[in-house]
């Protein structure tokens, strides 16, 4: 691991195989799919008992249909899957904490909530919502200079479904982002730099750890299915400049003031025997 982490600091990323079992990753995916499946039932798209009993293509067709017919509901499902207990448990797993400490995060701390994504052109109103060009995560995180991101697929990847692309060594050049776009710190690369980006195709259970300053982008999904993945962001509370900047935190979490369901009066009902 010491040699691996030496390469991590030189390259700015590292693919670590077999950190989790495929079954552990699969459990998170199916819990996320169950959230959408309940709305498929509510909308009358299917009568299948669960997400596991529905054909994958039928599930995807229902997902695309929900996007077309009830985008607010699909967006709310997308918000709910960010709060899955299984997803948060994964982000706190001791195996990841060990990796963070081996990457020299002396006091690792969660930067922001876990992110679970399901990317496909049929689920995006703009290209940036399914394919993000070259960017750096530090621009949105603004945490410790040694902050890292851990990324992993939740379903099998391929060149067709759009792997993660990284620019080795770019983290050593500092902040390169020249603009913000939809929350992403975009980076303008020269053609030869674009050509130097390499794809990463981890299998289920593998994780990719990379510096928040590493320039990376998502590949274009040309497959019939969405690209399911998740990532976690971590800061180091022992990093000198982060301490000097007073642990600045750019994320805002707050409730809206209005009732989202007008005229709905919640009332608990005893369970029928």
C-alpha positions as CSV (number, residue, x, y, z in Angstrom):
1,X,0.0,0.0,0.0
2,X,2.9,2.4,0.7
3,X,4.1,2.0,-2.9
4,X,0.5,2.5,-4.1
5,X,0.1,5.7,-2.2
6,X,3.4,7.0,-3.4
7,X,2.0,6.6,-6.9
8,X,-1.2,8.3,-5.8
9,X,0.7,11.4,-4.7
10,X,2.6,11.4,-8.0
11,X,-0.3,10.8,-10.4
12,X,-3.1,12.4,-8.3
13,X,-5.3,9.2,-8.5
14,X,-5.2,5.5,-7.8
15,X,-7.6,2.6,-8.7
16,X,-7.8,0.3,-5.7
17,X,-9.2,-3.1,-6.6
18,X,-11.6,-5.2,-4.5
19,X,-12.1,-2.8,-1.6
20,X,-15.7,-3.9,-1.3
21,X,-17.5,-7.1,-2.4
22,X,-19.7,-6.8,-5.5
23,X,-22.6,-7.8,-3.2
24,X,-22.0,-4.8,-0.9
25,X,-22.1,-2.4,-3.9
26,X,-25.1,-4.2,-5.4
27,X,-27.1,-3.6,-2.2
28,X,-26.8,0.2,-2.6
29,X,-27.8,0.1,-6.2
30,X,-30.9,-1.9,-5.5
31,X,-32.0,0.2,-2.6
32,X,-31.7,3.3,-4.9
33,X,-33.7,1.5,-7.6
34,X,-36.4,0.7,-5.1
35,X,-37.0,4.4,-4.5
36,X,-37.8,4.9,-8.2
37,X,-39.8,1.6,-8.4
38,X,-42.2,2.8,-5.7
39,X,-43.0,5.8,-7.9
40,X,-43.3,3.6,-11.0
41,X,-46.1,1.7,-9.1
42,X,-47.7,5.0,-8.0
43,X,-47.8,6.2,-11.6
44,X,-49.1,2.9,-12.9
45,X,-46.1,2.2,-15.0
46,X,-45.6,-1.4,-13.7
47,X,-47.2,-4.0,-11.5
48,X,-43.9,-5.7,-10.7
49,X,-43.5,-6.4,-7.0
50,X,-40.0,-4.8,-6.7
51,X,-37.1,-3.4,-8.6
52,X,-35.4,-6.8,-8.5
53,X,-38.3,-8.5,-10.3
54,X,-38.7,-6.0,-13.1
55,X,-36.7,-6.5,-16.3
56,X,-33.8,-4.1,-16.5
57,X,-34.8,-2.6,-19.8
58,X,-38.4,-2.1,-18.5
59,X,-37.0,-0.4,-15.4
60,X,-34.9,1.9,-17.6
61,X,-37.9,2.7,-19.9
62,X,-40.0,3.5,-16.8
63,X,-37.2,5.8,-15.6
64,X,-37.0,7.6,-18.9
65,X,-40.8,7.9,-18.9
66,X,-40.9,9.4,-15.5
67,X,-38.4,12.0,-16.7
68,X,-40.7,12.9,-19.6
69,X,-44.0,12.9,-17.7
70,X,-43.2,13.9,-14.1
71,X,-39.8,15.6,-13.9
72,X,-40.4,17.0,-10.4
73,X,-41.1,13.5,-9.1
74,X,-37.9,12.1,-10.7
75,X,-35.9,14.9,-9.2
76,X,-37.3,14.2,-5.8
77,X,-36.4,10.5,-6.2
78,X,-32.9,11.7,-7.1
79,X,-32.8,13.7,-3.9
80,X,-34.0,10.9,-1.7
81,X,-31.4,8.4,-2.9
82,X,-28.7,10.8,-1.7
83,X,-29.9,10.0,1.8
84,X,-29.9,6.2,1.7
85,X,-28.6,4.7,4.9
86,X,-26.7,2.1,2.9
87,X,-25.0,4.9,0.9
88,X,-24.0,6.9,4.0
89,X,-22.8,3.7,5.7
90,X,-20.6,3.0,2.7
91,X,-19.0,6.5,2.9
92,X,-18.1,5.8,6.6
93,X,-16.8,2.3,6.1
94,X,-13.6,1.6,8.0
95,X,-11.9,0.4,4.8
96,X,-12.3,3.8,3.3
97,X,-11.1,5.6,6.4
98,X,-7.9,3.5,6.3
99,X,-7.4,4.5,2.7
100,X,-7.8,8.2,3.6
101,X,-5.3,8.0,6.4
102,X,-2.8,6.1,4.1
103,X,-3.3,9.0,1.7
104,X,-2.0,11.3,4.5
105,X,-5.3,12.8,5.6
106,X,-4.4,13.0,9.3
107,X,-7.8,14.1,10.5
108,X,-10.2,13.0,7.8
109,X,-13.6,14.6,7.8
110,X,-16.7,14.5,5.5
111,X,-16.7,17.5,3.2
112,X,-20.3,17.1,2.0
113,X,-23.1,14.6,1.7
114,X,-22.5,11.5,-0.4
115,X,-23.5,11.8,-4.1
116,X,-25.3,9.0,-6.0
117,X,-25.6,9.6,-9.7
118,X,-27.6,8.0,-12.6
119,X,-26.4,9.6,-15.8
120,X,-28.0,9.2,-19.3
121,X,-28.8,11.6,-22.1
122,X,-32.5,10.6,-21.7
123,X,-32.4,11.8,-18.1
124,X,-30.8,15.2,-18.8
125,X,-32.3,18.6,-19.8
126,X,-28.8,19.8,-20.6
127,X,-25.6,18.0,-21.6
128,X,-23.8,18.9,-18.4
129,X,-26.3,16.8,-16.5
130,X,-25.0,13.6,-18.1
131,X,-21.5,14.4,-19.3
132,X,-19.2,16.9,-17.5
133,X,-16.2,18.1,-19.4
134,X,-12.8,18.7,-17.7
135,X,-13.1,20.1,-14.2
136,X,-11.6,20.1,-10.7
137,X,-13.7,19.3,-7.6
138,X,-11.7,21.6,-5.3
139,X,-13.3,24.6,-6.8
140,X,-16.7,23.6,-5.4
141,X,-15.3,22.0,-2.2
142,X,-12.8,24.8,-1.2
143,X,-11.5,22.6,1.6
144,X,-8.1,21.3,2.6
145,X,-5.6,21.4,-0.3
146,X,-5.1,17.6,0.2
147,X,-8.8,16.9,0.1
148,X,-9.8,13.8,-1.9
149,X,-12.7,12.2,-3.7
150,X,-13.5,8.5,-3.6
151,X,-15.5,7.4,-6.6
152,X,-16.9,4.0,-7.5
153,X,-19.3,2.5,-10.0
154,X,-22.6,0.9,-8.7
155,X,-23.2,-1.0,-11.9
156,X,-20.7,-2.5,-14.5
157,X,-18.8,0.0,-16.6
158,X,-17.6,-0.1,-20.2
159,X,-16.1,2.2,-22.7
160,X,-19.7,2.6,-24.2
161,X,-21.3,3.6,-20.9
162,X,-18.9,6.4,-20.2
163,X,-15.9,5.8,-17.8
164,X,-14.2,8.4,-15.7
165,X,-11.3,10.1,-17.5
166,X,-8.4,11.6,-15.6
167,X,-5.4,13.8,-16.4
168,X,-2.4,12.2,-14.5
169,X,-0.3,14.7,-12.6
170,X,-2.6,17.7,-13.2
171,X,-3.2,18.0,-9.4
172,X,0.4,19.3,-9.0
173,X,-0.5,22.4,-11.0
174,X,-2.8,23.8,-8.4
175,X,-6.2,25.4,-9.1
176,X,-6.8,25.5,-12.9
177,X,-10.5,26.1,-12.9
178,X,-11.3,29.3,-14.8
179,X,-15.1,29.3,-14.4
180,X,-18.0,27.7,-12.6
181,X,-20.8,26.0,-14.5
182,X,-23.8,24.4,-12.7
183,X,-21.6,23.9,-9.6
184,X,-18.6,22.4,-11.5
185,X,-15.2,24.1,-11.5
186,X,-14.6,23.9,-15.3
187,X,-11.0,23.7,-16.7
188,X,-10.0,24.8,-20.3
189,X,-7.4,22.3,-21.6
190,X,-5.2,22.5,-24.6
191,X,-5.8,19.8,-27.3
192,X,-2.6,17.9,-26.2
193,X,-3.8,17.9,-22.6
194,X,-7.2,16.5,-23.7
195,X,-5.4,13.8,-25.6
196,X,-3.5,12.9,-22.4
197,X,-6.6,12.1,-20.4
198,X,-7.0,8.3,-19.7
199,X,-10.1,6.3,-19.0
200,X,-10.6,4.4,-15.8
201,X,-12.9,1.4,-15.8
202,X,-13.1,-0.1,-12.3
203,X,-15.1,-3.3,-11.7
204,X,-17.7,-3.6,-8.9
205,X,-16.0,-3.3,-5.6
206,X,-13.1,-1.3,-6.8
207,X,-12.7,2.3,-5.8
208,X,-10.9,5.3,-7.3
209,X,-9.3,7.8,-5.0
210,X,-8.2,11.1,-6.5
211,X,-7.0,14.5,-5.4
212,X,-9.7,17.2,-5.5
213,X,-7.3,19.2,-7.7
214,X,-7.0,16.4,-10.3
215,X,-8.5,17.4,-13.6
216,X,-11.0,14.8,-14.7
217,X,-14.2,14.4,-16.8
218,X,-17.0,12.0,-17.3
219,X,-17.2,9.9,-20.5
220,X,-20.2,10.1,-22.8
221,X,-22.8,7.4,-22.1
222,X,-23.8,5.9,-25.4
223,X,-25.4,2.8,-23.9
224,X,-29.1,2.1,-23.4
225,X,-28.7,2.0,-19.6
226,X,-27.8,4.8,-17.1
227,X,-24.4,5.0,-15.6
228,X,-24.9,4.4,-11.9
229,X,-22.1,5.6,-9.6
230,X,-21.4,7.3,-6.3
231,X,-18.7,9.4,-4.8
232,X,-17.6,10.7,-1.4
233,X,-15.6,13.9,-0.6
234,X,-13.3,14.3,2.4
235,X,-11.2,17.1,3.9
236,X,-8.3,17.0,6.3
237,X,-9.0,19.0,9.4
238,X,-5.2,18.9,10.2
239,X,-4.2,20.7,7.0
240,X,-2.5,24.0,7.7
241,X,-4.1,26.2,5.1
242,X,-7.5,24.8,5.9
243,X,-7.0,25.8,9.6
244,X,-5.8,29.2,8.6
245,X,-8.9,29.8,6.5
246,X,-11.1,29.0,9.4
247,X,-12.5,25.8,8.0
248,X,-14.5,27.6,5.3
249,X,-17.5,25.6,4.1
250,X,-19.3,26.5,0.8
251,X,-22.3,24.2,1.0
252,X,-25.7,25.5,2.0
253,X,-28.4,23.2,3.5
254,X,-31.7,24.8,4.5
255,X,-35.4,24.0,4.2
256,X,-37.8,26.0,2.0
257,X,-40.4,28.2,3.7
258,X,-43.5,27.2,1.7
259,X,-45.5,23.9,1.9
260,X,-44.5,21.8,-1.0
261,X,-47.8,20.0,-1.0
262,X,-50.5,22.7,-0.7
263,X,-53.6,21.8,1.4
264,X,-51.9,18.6,2.7
265,X,-52.6,18.2,6.4
266,X,-50.4,15.4,7.8
267,X,-52.1,13.2,10.5
268,X,-51.0,10.0,11.9
269,X,-53.4,7.0,11.6
270,X,-53.3,3.9,13.8
271,X,-52.3,0.8,12.0
272,X,-55.2,-1.5,11.3
273,X,-55.0,-4.9,12.9
